[in-house]
Amino acid sequence: MLYVSVSDGETIDRALKKYKRKYEKTGVLKQLRRRKQFTKPSIERRADVLRAVYKEEKYGNHLQ
């Protein structure tokens, strides 16, 4: 549960902005999206390897 302290003169818009910022920092939405669909560990590793190969080809040794 998130708690947001609101001072007396603070508007509801400002308090809502504080709440949204705090909610983003917790990473709840990212975690929910990641857990929504299960991917096997072997598929994740394969994707990591392909991503690394792509980066190496694109940004790798430019001096040669």
mmCIF file of the C-alpha atoms, coordinates in Angstrom:
data_MODEL
# 
_entry.id   MODEL 
# 
loop_
_atom_site.group_PDB 
_atom_site.id 
_atom_site.type_symbol 
_atom_site.label_atom_id 
_atom_site.label_alt_id 
_atom_site.label_comp_id 
_atom_site.label_asym_id 
_atom_site.label_entity_id 
_atom_site.label_seq_id 
_atom_site.pdbx_PDB_ins_code 
_atom_site.Cartn_x 
_atom_site.Cartn_y 
_atom_site.Cartn_z 
_atom_site.occupancy 
_atom_site.B_iso_or_equiv 
_atom_site.pdbx_formal_charge 
_atom_site.auth_seq_id 
_atom_site.auth_comp_id 
_atom_site.auth_asym_id 
_atom_site.auth_atom_id 
_atom_site.pdbx_PDB_model_num 
ATOM 1  C CA . MET A 1 1  ? 0.000  0.000   0.000   1.00 0.00 ? 1  MET A CA 1 
ATOM 2  C CA . LEU A 1 2  ? 1.331  3.420   -0.933  1.00 0.00 ? 2  LEU A CA 1 
ATOM 3  C CA . TYR A 1 3  ? 1.079  6.378   1.384   1.00 0.00 ? 3  TYR A CA 1 
ATOM 4  C CA . VAL A 1 4  ? 1.383  9.955   0.176   1.00 0.00 ? 4  VAL A CA 1 
ATOM 5  C CA . SER A 1 5  ? 1.670  12.775  2.660   1.00 0.00 ? 5  SER A CA 1 
ATOM 6  C CA . VAL A 1 6  ? -0.360 15.810  1.628   1.00 0.00 ? 6  VAL A CA 1 
ATOM 7  C CA . SER A 1 7  ? 0.145  19.203  3.258   1.00 0.00 ? 7  SER A CA 1 
ATOM 8  C CA . ASP A 1 8  ? -2.758 21.544  4.007   1.00 0.00 ? 8  ASP A CA 1 
ATOM 9  C CA . GLY A 1 9  ? -2.327 23.958  1.121   1.00 0.00 ? 9  GLY A CA 1 
ATOM 10 C CA . GLU A 1 10 ? -1.546 21.301  -1.483  1.00 0.00 ? 10 GLU A CA 1 
ATOM 11 C CA . THR A 1 11 ? -3.943 20.719  -4.379  1.00 0.00 ? 11 THR A CA 1 
ATOM 12 C CA . ILE A 1 12 ? -5.366 17.335  -5.304  1.00 0.00 ? 12 ILE A CA 1 
ATOM 13 C CA . ASP A 1 13 ? -3.543 17.476  -8.648  1.00 0.00 ? 13 ASP A CA 1 
ATOM 14 C CA . ARG A 1 14 ? -0.213 17.812  -6.886  1.00 0.00 ? 14 ARG A CA 1 
ATOM 15 C CA . ALA A 1 15 ? -1.032 14.928  -4.537  1.00 0.00 ? 15 ALA A CA 1 
ATOM 16 C CA . LEU A 1 16 ? -2.071 12.756  -7.481  1.00 0.00 ? 16 LEU A CA 1 
ATOM 17 C CA . LYS A 1 17 ? 1.193  13.565  -9.246  1.00 0.00 ? 17 LYS A CA 1 
ATOM 18 C CA . LYS A 1 18 ? 3.122  12.497  -6.115  1.00 0.00 ? 18 LYS A CA 1 
ATOM 19 C CA . TYR A 1 19 ? 1.154  9.262   -5.991  1.00 0.00 ? 19 TYR A CA 1 
ATOM 20 C CA . LYS A 1 20 ? 1.772  8.472   -9.655  1.00 0.00 ? 20 LYS A CA 1 
ATOM 21 C CA . ARG A 1 21 ? 5.508  9.139   -9.294  1.00 0.00 ? 21 ARG A CA 1 
ATOM 22 C CA . LYS A 1 22 ? 5.717  6.891   -6.243  1.00 0.00 ? 22 LYS A CA 1 
ATOM 23 C CA . TYR A 1 23 ? 3.737  4.175   -8.043  1.00 0.00 ? 23 TYR A CA 1 
ATOM 24 C CA . GLU A 1 24 ? 6.114  4.278   -11.020 1.00 0.00 ? 24 GLU A CA 1 
ATOM 25 C CA . LYS A 1 25 ? 9.147  3.914   -8.757  1.00 0.00 ? 25 LYS A CA 1 
ATOM 26 C CA . THR A 1 26 ? 7.798  0.725   -7.190  1.00 0.00 ? 26 THR A CA 1 
ATOM 27 C CA . GLY A 1 27 ? 7.732  -1.027  -10.575 1.00 0.00 ? 27 GLY A CA 1 
ATOM 28 C CA . VAL A 1 28 ? 4.418  -2.773  -9.950  1.00 0.00 ? 28 VAL A CA 1 
ATOM 29 C CA . LEU A 1 29 ? 3.163  -2.308  -13.499 1.00 0.00 ? 29 LEU A CA 1 
ATOM 30 C CA . LYS A 1 30 ? 6.385  -3.607  -15.067 1.00 0.00 ? 30 LYS A CA 1 
ATOM 31 C CA . GLN A 1 31 ? 6.299  -6.662  -12.846 1.00 0.00 ? 31 GLN A CA 1 
ATOM 32 C CA . LEU A 1 32 ? 2.644  -7.299  -13.681 1.00 0.00 ? 32 LEU A CA 1 
ATOM 33 C CA . ARG A 1 33 ? 3.312  -7.122  -17.412 1.00 0.00 ? 33 ARG A CA 1 
ATOM 34 C CA . ARG A 1 34 ? 6.316  -9.426  -17.079 1.00 0.00 ? 34 ARG A CA 1 
ATOM 35 C CA . ARG A 1 35 ? 4.322  -12.004 -15.125 1.00 0.00 ? 35 ARG A CA 1 
ATOM 36 C CA . LYS A 1 36 ? 1.314  -11.839 -17.422 1.00 0.00 ? 36 LYS A CA 1 
ATOM 37 C CA . GLN A 1 37 ? 2.822  -14.269 -19.896 1.00 0.00 ? 37 GLN A CA 1 
ATOM 38 C CA . PHE A 1 38 ? 5.320  -16.922 -18.893 1.00 0.00 ? 38 PHE A CA 1 
ATOM 39 C CA . THR A 1 39 ? 8.330  -17.493 -21.094 1.00 0.00 ? 39 THR A CA 1 
ATOM 40 C CA . LYS A 1 40 ? 10.582 -20.462 -20.633 1.00 0.00 ? 40 LYS A CA 1 
ATOM 41 C CA . PRO A 1 41 ? 14.109 -19.742 -19.368 1.00 0.00 ? 41 PRO A CA 1 
ATOM 42 C CA . SER A 1 42 ? 15.611 -21.254 -22.518 1.00 0.00 ? 42 SER A CA 1 
ATOM 43 C CA . ILE A 1 43 ? 13.624 -18.809 -24.678 1.00 0.00 ? 43 ILE A CA 1 
ATOM 44 C CA . GLU A 1 44 ? 14.767 -15.873 -22.505 1.00 0.00 ? 44 GLU A CA 1 
ATOM 45 C CA . ARG A 1 45 ? 18.418 -16.969 -22.824 1.00 0.00 ? 45 ARG A CA 1 
ATOM 46 C CA . ARG A 1 46 ? 18.058 -17.314 -26.586 1.00 0.00 ? 46 ARG A CA 1 
ATOM 47 C CA . ALA A 1 47 ? 16.596 -13.810 -26.812 1.00 0.00 ? 47 ALA A CA 1 
ATOM 48 C CA . ASP A 1 48 ? 19.461 -12.454 -24.690 1.00 0.00 ? 48 ASP A CA 1 
ATOM 49 C CA . VAL A 1 49 ? 22.028 -14.090 -26.966 1.00 0.00 ? 49 VAL A CA 1 
ATOM 50 C CA . LEU A 1 50 ? 20.355 -12.755 -30.103 1.00 0.00 ? 50 LEU A CA 1 
ATOM 51 C CA . ARG A 1 51 ? 20.203 -9.279  -28.565 1.00 0.00 ? 51 ARG A CA 1 
ATOM 52 C CA . ALA A 1 52 ? 23.917 -9.464  -27.706 1.00 0.00 ? 52 ALA A CA 1 
ATOM 53 C CA . VAL A 1 53 ? 24.819 -10.621 -31.230 1.00 0.00 ? 53 VAL A CA 1 
ATOM 54 C CA . TYR A 1 54 ? 22.820 -7.770  -32.723 1.00 0.00 ? 54 TYR A CA 1 
ATOM 55 C CA . LYS A 1 55 ? 24.518 -5.210  -30.493 1.00 0.00 ? 55 LYS A CA 1 
ATOM 56 C CA . GLU A 1 56 ? 27.950 -6.613  -31.287 1.00 0.00 ? 56 GLU A CA 1 
ATOM 57 C CA . GLU A 1 57 ? 27.304 -6.450  -35.024 1.00 0.00 ? 57 GLU A CA 1 
ATOM 58 C CA . LYS A 1 58 ? 25.850 -2.958  -34.861 1.00 0.00 ? 58 LYS A CA 1 
ATOM 59 C CA . TYR A 1 59 ? 28.106 -1.259  -32.306 1.00 0.00 ? 59 TYR A CA 1 
ATOM 60 C CA . GLY A 1 60 ? 31.040 -3.673  -32.121 1.00 0.00 ? 60 GLY A CA 1 
ATOM 61 C CA . ASN A 1 61 ? 34.545 -3.347  -33.456 1.00 0.00 ? 61 ASN A CA 1 
ATOM 62 C CA . HIS A 1 62 ? 34.518 -0.283  -35.714 1.00 0.00 ? 62 HIS A CA 1 
ATOM 63 C CA . LEU A 1 63 ? 38.295 -0.077  -35.880 1.00 0.00 ? 63 LEU A CA 1 
ATOM 64 C CA . GLN A 1 64 ? 38.764 -3.086  -38.145 1.00 0.00 ? 64 GLN A CA 1 
# 
